[in-house]
Amino acid sequence: MGIWERLDLDPAVHRMVALVGSGGKSSTMYAMAKQAADSGRKAVVTTTTHILPHPGLPLAGDLAQLAALLKKHRVVTLGAYDSRGKLTGAGDPGACLELADVVLIEADGAKLRPLKAPADHEPVIPPSCHAVIASAGLDSLGKPVEEICHRPERVCALLGVEPDHKITPADVAAILSSPLGGRKDVGQAMAFRCLLNKADDDQRWAWGTEIQGLLAQQGIHSAITYYKEEERGGSCLF
């Protein structure tokens, strides 16, 4: 079963998908792009924040270049370099839907931390999105907020805990499902899914299963995943 199916998403219906949260956004975005391409679809990967460029994908700096590259390639990155060598957005992601079958957007940043709560200006979800995936890394479990979380002060405020509080499965479920957390700025018409990543040992898989059950009680579908080292960041996919 592919990542689209595991997330209960359909690329023919959920054509524009934003990824938010932490602990697996990039890996999942590229896995979704690869599956879309393998099924014969044209896919665009882009950002409304900042991402590192994928070395195996062609890069378009604007919509005109994107249109030209999509005639030759199934997956193209849309973005412009900033002063740090990262990519920022380049054009309206909604306009990409006229050129490609699927548009995948990294819409949040986490400084490589596995768990976060967003600041006021985050995430940046285009209003034309059909689905939002909120991710969290299961390697955050059992570790203090102040050590493992991005924007720990936001996490503490959301959970009502102190910085030395150790993250529990209930905490992860609360962060992902909260309108101050993973569900922030998700439109009513947008499908909402959660990704529980880094389930690479029995303990983490058990934690993921517990979190999955807590989310299901709220009517939220989630998928438990892990990526091998060579798969992280989509490095081996293209």
Steps between C-alpha positions, in 0.01 A plus 500: 500500500639838398529810716193659336285200591642477851401862555156434348559763231426481128729695262210538257296676770755647742708662230660767720639378831681704766731337754539659842651411836830320542684173486433380145357768270769493231534122488124464468467775239753329274351155560162637393655666195672176399180298531307761301763491225505120494125506441547721193428836659694826480597633845638827633678528833528848645490697824334796665788517750849362431631162383832359391511430126485134398814425297325249276211720386492779241437845644270763355532858620162613368183365344625538143805286575277256686276453198801433277661252740179308557494417129820299556479388864230347718617672823633857517589725792369857494701745708751783512830502689536728799825633649545182707481265204151379586196522279209732561170511318488619139150580384151406608481126579139506384613593149704179490178300485455621143835345408525185714278228638631524857654786701678418826593786732727507801317766697677500836848491653629314803882545511539120478318448832246214513217692669376857496217743553475781244567869553241762406631525142504122447410294307448656159223290343366619163120537513465282189647193675293185492676325789741565787732244659631576850805295592688420820808293577452217748857553621360791701327262745643480849721806454464846659319773310795737537738244346302358211240754380517787257342808659492330843326798658208448261487129581500575873217751459295261287541206739502700825830348612848608610807486273634188675178305436565177308291450187231229517283343227206707623712814459581420138134431423402828668757702306412348163123537543499848653401813303804652672716211381485272198150610404579871502357685199360183343191600306168329561492360146855360523557133580716468813738211561779427747832328442678325788855456376822333620329183623823309449491281812237308695463765771445784253256289299304431819495872581386572145217249534388665824506846341316367196224374728472835678474683169242253370281582800485854358424377149854571373663249267874446551780287358801355681820511295875484506758568234832325456805725516536511122132592463509797737447824319412301189869470412475159332169552320612718209 
